[in-house]
Amino acid sequence: MDTTHLGAGSTVDESEILSRIPGRIPGRLFAALVVLVLLGLGGFAQGLTSAPQRAWQAYLVNFLFFTGLAAAGVIFGVVMQLAKGHWGKPLLRIAQGFGLFLPVSYVLFLLLFFGSDYIFPWIENPVNHEGHPLPGSWYSVNALWTRGAIFLLLLYIACFAFIYYSLRPDMAAATDHLQGWRRRLTAWISRGWRGDEDEAARSRRILARLSPILMLGYVIILSGMAIDLIMSLEPGWISVLFPAYFFVGAWLSALAGLAVMAALFRRYMGLDYFASNQWHDLGKLIFAFSIFWAYLWFSQYLVIWYGNLPRETLFVKTRTEAPWTLLSIAFFVMIFALPFVLLLPQKIKTVPPYLASVSGIILVGFWLERFNMVVPSIWHAGSVPLGLTELSITLGFLGLFGLCYAVYASTFPLVPIRESLIVGKARTGPY
């Protein structure tokens, strides 16, 4: 019987992995996710009638949070390919499932166009471009949505190409365990099958070429997203470090999301195939990038502080004054201070429920951080607009994200069977 090597000398039968594919979304989970989506739609509709600016700015906050999480989930596999990180190969399927939200993200981005008047202050009050670092043509709704639609489409296509060739080596085996549209989908992915070893080798070659392109695209396009959808909300403010701060934050949120999802699958689906050293390595990555994120945050603040130029201090000054001070402190504590203390002990990073709990704190912290990026720039009512409108819209986005992930998790093996760097010719690496 074929076995899959999962690192640290552990193996698992192919049939056991295939038997874990549910083939359907559990009824209660599906109902709960649909309820969340309906709550979001209701909250957004109510917000449009009573407080449209609050509705649209909450929409933008959640778009930034969940899109960054989805794109960075695919990038986890890219990083494993580029770094030959064999330890993380068993986890990459769980992470890349976040990418199934990207088509929904694209539609949500296009719909955001209708809230432009409530989000972008330079529409009603055109920017004085004299001495401004960006050209006047940059501040144009048509230009923003045109370049956004084009570059996001390119990034999402590349992400799905990566997912396709990552999944393909396992699809011939998975097809026999599925029914209905899932069977037709996996059969389409495995069309023109060339045999297990040939498919693994072909997948390895294609992913090796695609990975650096996708990594570069992720950095460039998420940097553009940070400039267009966040920095432009504070006309006149610009930071060359902010785009890196944004996409590193998305990457850290994906690592935290991976820890949460892996722990949930371990508890509720018996997906207990990951050795303690793999949990430890994931915990070390979260710990390290939490520190790196704080380093970028402080580096940006330090330059703004000692520069003391009015244009540079706009962004930080607003967020260190009432009523935003506590919010700024809260997300910094949740993303850096608490994880630094809680993940410092070596052994404790190998305990999945504990690591998932700390990761959940980080995810909530990143939602607050995205909120803090957007809302203080455009909301001037004198209080922090956190209430039922924001909660319901966030729950709606969570429901959409969950539905996309549930479709993925109920269709594809969540542990690689013939992953391109696990099977085939022996490769250089930690194992």
C-alpha positions in Angstrom: 0.0 0.0 0.0 1.3 3.5 -0.8 2.4 5.6 2.0 3.1 9.3 2.4 6.1 10.7 4.2 5.2 13.5 6.5 8.6 14.4 7.9 10.3 13.4 11.1 10.2 9.8 9.9 6.4 9.5 10.1 4.2 8.0 7.3 0.5 7.6 6.7 -1.4 5.3 4.3 -2.8 6.9 1.2 -6.2 5.3 1.8 -6.3 6.8 5.3 -5.8 10.3 3.9 -8.4 9.8 1.2 -10.9 8.5 3.7 -10.6 11.8 5.5 -12.1 13.7 2.5 -15.7 14.4 3.7 -17.2 14.8 0.2 -19.8 17.2 1.6 -20.0 20.2 4.0 -21.6 19.1 7.3 -25.1 20.3 7.5 -24.8 22.3 10.8 -21.6 24.0 9.6 -23.1 24.9 6.3 -26.2 26.3 8.0 -24.1 28.3 10.5 -22.0 29.8 7.7 -25.1 30.8 5.7 -26.5 32.4 8.8 -23.3 34.5 9.1 -23.5 35.6 5.5 -27.1 36.6 5.9 -26.3 38.5 9.1 -23.6 40.3 7.1 -25.9 41.2 4.3 -28.5 42.4 6.6 -26.1 44.5 8.6 -24.6 46.0 5.5 -28.0 46.8 4.0 -29.1 48.4 7.3 -25.9 50.3 7.5 -26.3 51.7 4.0 -29.6 53.3 5.0 -28.6 54.6 8.4 -24.8 55.2 8.3 -23.4 54.5 4.8 -19.9 55.6 5.6 -19.7 53.2 8.5 -21.0 50.4 6.3 -18.4 51.0 3.5 -15.5 51.6 5.8 -16.2 48.3 7.6 -16.5 46.6 4.2 -13.1 47.9 3.3 -11.5 46.8 6.6 -12.8 43.3 6.1 -11.8 43.2 2.4 -8.2 44.1 3.4 -8.1 41.6 6.3 -9.6 38.5 4.5 -7.9 39.2 1.1 -4.5 39.5 2.8 -5.2 36.3 4.7 -6.3 34.4 1.5 -3.4 35.5 -0.7 -0.8 34.9 2.0 -2.2 31.4 2.6 -1.2 30.5 -0.9 2.2 32.2 -0.4 2.9 29.7 2.4 3.2 27.0 -0.2 5.3 29.3 -2.3 7.7 29.9 0.6 8.0 26.1 1.2 8.8 25.6 -2.4 11.5 28.4 -2.6 13.1 27.4 0.7 12.7 23.7 0.2 11.0 23.7 3.6 10.1 20.0 3.8 8.8 20.4 7.4 5.9 22.5 6.2 4.8 20.4 3.3 2.2 18.5 5.2 0.6 21.8 6.3 0.6 23.6 2.9 -2.8 22.1 1.8 -4.4 23.6 4.9 -2.9 27.0 4.3 -3.6 27.2 0.5 -7.3 26.5 1.2 -7.4 30.2 2.2 -6.9 30.9 -1.5 -10.4 29.7 -2.4 -11.7 33.0 -1.1 -9.8 34.9 -3.8 -12.6 34.8 -6.5 -15.0 36.1 -4.0 -12.4 38.8 -3.0 -12.3 39.9 -6.6 -16.0 40.4 -6.8 -16.0 42.2 -3.5 -13.2 44.5 -4.8 -15.3 45.5 -7.8 -18.4 46.1 -5.6 -16.3 48.4 -3.4 -16.4 50.9 -6.4 -19.9 51.8 -5.4 -18.7 53.1 -2.0 -15.9 55.3 -3.4 -17.6 58.5 -2.4 -17.8 57.4 1.2 -14.2 56.1 1.5 -11.8 58.3 -0.5 -11.6 61.8 0.7 -9.8 63.0 -2.4 -12.9 62.6 -4.5 -14.8 65.4 -2.7 -11.6 67.4 -1.9 -9.1 67.0 -4.7 -5.5 66.9 -3.6 -3.2 69.8 -4.2 -0.5 68.1 -6.2 2.1 70.8 -5.9 5.1 69.1 -4.2 3.0 65.9 -3.7 5.0 62.6 -4.1 2.3 61.0 -6.3 1.2 62.3 -9.7 -2.2 63.9 -10.0 -3.4 61.1 -12.3 -2.9 58.7 -9.4 -5.9 60.2 -7.5 -8.6 59.0 -9.9 -11.3 56.6 -9.2 -11.2 55.1 -12.7 -7.4 54.7 -12.6 -7.5 53.1 -9.1 -10.1 50.5 -10.1 -8.6 49.8 -13.5 -5.2 49.1 -12.1 -6.6 47.2 -9.1 -8.9 45.0 -11.3 -6.0 44.2 -13.7 -3.3 43.5 -11.1 -5.5 41.6 -8.7 -6.7 39.4 -11.5 -3.1 38.6 -12.5 -2.2 37.7 -8.9 -5.3 35.6 -8.4 -4.8 33.7 -11.6 -1.2 32.9 -10.5 -2.4 31.8 -7.1 -4.9 29.4 -8.7 -2.3 28.1 -11.0 -0.2 27.3 -8.0 -3.1 25.6 -6.2 -3.9 23.6 -9.4 -0.4 22.2 -9.8 0.0 21.6 -6.1 -3.3 19.5 -6.1 -2.9 17.8 -9.4 -0.6 14.9 -8.3 -3.3 13.7 -5.9 -6.4 14.2 -8.0 -6.5 10.9 -9.8 -6.6 9.1 -6.5 -9.1 11.5 -4.9 -11.6 11.3 -7.8 -12.6 7.7 -6.9 -13.6 8.8 -3.4 -16.0 11.6 -4.5 -19.4 12.0 -6.1 -21.3 14.7 -8.0 -19.7 18.0 -9.0 -16.7 17.3 -6.7 -15.9 14.2 -8.7 -16.2 16.1 -12.0 -14.0 18.8 -10.7 -11.2 16.5 -9.5 -11.5 14.6 -12.8 -11.0 17.8 -14.7 -8.0 18.7 -12.7 -6.4 15.3 -13.4 -7.3 15.2 -17.1 -4.4 13.9 -19.3 -2.9 11.9 -16.3 0.6 10.7 -17.0 1.2 8.5 -13.9 2.2 9.2 -10.3 5.9 9.8 -10.7 5.6 11.8 -13.9 2.9 14.0 -12.5 4.9 14.7 -9.3 8.0 15.5 -11.4 6.0 17.8 -13.7 4.3 19.5 -10.8 7.8 20.1 -9.2 9.1 21.7 -12.3 6.2 24.0 -12.9 5.9 25.1 -9.2 9.6 25.8 -9.1 9.2 28.2 -12.0 6.0 29.7 -10.8 7.0 30.2 -7.2 9.4 33.1 -7.6 7.0 34.9 -10.0 4.1 34.5 -7.6 6.3 35.7 -4.6 7.3 38.8 -6.5 3.7 39.4 -7.6 2.4 39.1 -4.0 4.9 41.7 -2.8 4.2 44.2 -5.6 0.4 43.8 -5.8 -0.2 43.9 -2.0 2.1 46.9 -1.8 -0.1 48.6 -4.4 -3.1 47.7 -2.4 -1.6 49.3 0.7 -0.9 52.5 -1.3 -4.3 52.7 -3.1 -6.7 51.5 -0.4 -4.9 52.7 2.8 -2.3 55.4 2.2 -4.5 57.4 -0.2 -7.1 57.8 2.6 -4.6 60.2 4.2 -3.8 62.4 1.1 -0.3 63.8 1.4 1.0 61.0 3.6 3.5 58.5 2.1 5.8 55.9 3.6 8.1 53.7 1.7 8.1 51.2 4.5 4.3 50.9 4.9 3.7 48.5 1.9 6.2 46.0 3.4 4.5 46.5 6.8 1.2 45.6 5.2 2.1 42.5 3.3 4.3 41.1 6.2 1.2 41.6 8.4 -0.9 39.6 5.9 1.8 36.8 5.9 1.8 36.7 9.8 -2.0 36.6 9.8 -1.9 33.6 7.4 0.6 31.7 9.7 -1.8 32.4 12.6 -4.8 31.2 10.6 -2.9 28.1 9.6 -2.3 27.2 13.2 -5.9 27.7 14.1 -7.2 25.6 11.2 -4.7 22.8 11.7 -5.7 22.6 15.4 -9.4 22.5 14.4 -8.9 19.8 11.9 -6.8 17.8 14.4 -9.6 18.1 17.0 -12.7 17.6 14.9 -11.6 15.5 11.9 -8.8 13.4 13.5 -6.2 15.0 11.2 -3.4 14.2 13.7 -0.6 13.6 11.2 1.7 16.4 12.2 4.6 15.7 14.5 5.4 17.8 17.5 8.5 19.3 15.8 6.2 20.6 12.9 4.0 22.4 15.4 7.1 23.7 17.0 8.5 25.0 13.7 5.1 26.7 12.9 5.2 28.3 16.4 8.7 29.5 15.8 7.7 31.1 12.5 4.7 32.9 14.2 7.0 34.0 17.0 9.7 35.3 14.6 7.4 37.2 12.3 5.5 38.7 15.2 8.9 40.2 16.2 9.7 41.2 12.6 6.2 42.9 12.3 6.9 44.9 15.5 10.3 45.8 14.1 8.7 47.2 10.9 6.1 49.0 13.0 8.7 50.6 15.2 11.1 51.4 12.3 8.3 53.3 10.5 7.3 55.1 13.7 10.9 56.0 14.5 11.6 57.6 11.0 8.3 59.6 11.2 9.2 60.7 14.8 12.7 62.0 14.1 11.8 63.5 10.7 9.0 65.5 12.4 7.7 66.7 9.0 4.0 67.6 8.9 3.3 65.3 5.9 5.0 62.4 7.6 3.3 62.7 11.0 -0.3 62.9 9.7 -0.9 59.1 9.9 0.7 58.5 13.3 -0.5 61.6 15.0 -4.2 60.8 14.4 -3.8 57.3 15.8 -2.0 58.3 19.0 -4.7 60.8 20.1 -8.2 60.2 21.5 -10.3 58.4 20.7 -7.9 56.1 18.9 -5.2 55.6 21.5 -6.6 52.5 23.2 -7.2 50.9 19.8 -3.6 51.4 18.8 -2.3 50.0 22.0 -4.7 47.0 21.8 -3.6 45.7 18.4 0.1 46.1 19.3 -0.4 44.1 22.5 -2.4 41.4 20.7 0.0 41.0 17.7 3.3 41.4 19.5 3.4 41.8 23.2 1.2 38.9 24.3 2.5 36.4 21.6 6.1 37.3 22.5 5.5 36.4 26.2 3.2 33.4 25.5 5.3 31.8 22.8 8.7 32.3 24.4 8.8 28.8 26.1 10.1 26.2 23.7 7.9 23.2 24.7 4.6 25.1 24.8 4.8 25.8 21.0 4.3 22.1 20.4 0.9 22.1 22.1 -1.7 22.6 19.2 -4.6 24.0 21.3 -2.3 26.5 23.0 -0.6 27.6 19.8 -4.0 28.0 18.1 -5.3 30.1 21.0 -2.4 32.5 20.8 -2.8 32.6 17.0 -6.5 33.5 17.5 -5.4 36.5 19.6 -3.1 37.5 16.8 -5.9 37.3 14.2 -8.2 39.5 16.3 -5.3 41.9 16.7 -4.8 42.1 12.9 -8.5 42.8 12.4 -8.2 45.7 14.8 -4.9 46.8 13.1 -6.6 46.9 9.7 -9.5 48.8 11.3 -6.9 51.2 12.7 -5.3 51.7 9.3 -8.5 52.7 7.6 -11.1 54.2 9.8 -9.2 57.1 11.6 -8.3 58.5 8.2 -11.9 59.0 7.1 -14.0 59.0 10.3 -14.2 62.3 12.1 -17.2 61.9 14.4 -15.2 62.0 17.6 -15.8 58.4 18.7 -14.6 54.9 17.6 -17.3 53.4 15.3 -17.3 49.9 16.6 -20.8 48.5 17.0 -23.4 46.2 15.5 -22.8 47.4 12.0 -19.1 46.6 12.1 -19.8 43.3 13.9 -22.4 42.1 11.4 -20.4 43.0 8.3 -17.4 41.2 9.8 -19.5 38.1 10.5 -20.7 38.2 6.9 -17.2 38.2 5.6 -16.2 35.4 8.0 -19.2 33.4 6.7 -18.1 33.9 3.0 -14.5 33.0 3.9 -15.7 29.9 5.8 -18.0 28.8 2.9 -15.1 29.0 0.5 -12.8 27.1 2.8 -15.5 24.5 3.5 -15.9 23.7 -0.2 -12.1 23.3 -0.4 -11.8 21.1 2.7 -14.7 18.9 1.7 -13.3 18.2 -1.8 -9.5 17.9 -1.6 -7.0 15.9 0.6 -5.9 18.1 3.4 -2.6 16.2 3.6 -0.5 15.8 0.5 -0.2 12.2 -0.9 2.2 12.7 -3.8 3.3 16.3 -3.1 6.1 17.3 -5.5 8.8 17.7 -2.8 7.8 14.6 -0.7 7.7 11.9 -3.4 9.9 11.2 -6.3 13.7 11.5 -6.2 15.2 12.2 -2.8 15.7 15.9 -2.3 18.1 17.8 -0.1 16.4 19.2 3.0 15.9 18.8 6.7 14.4 15.3 6.4 
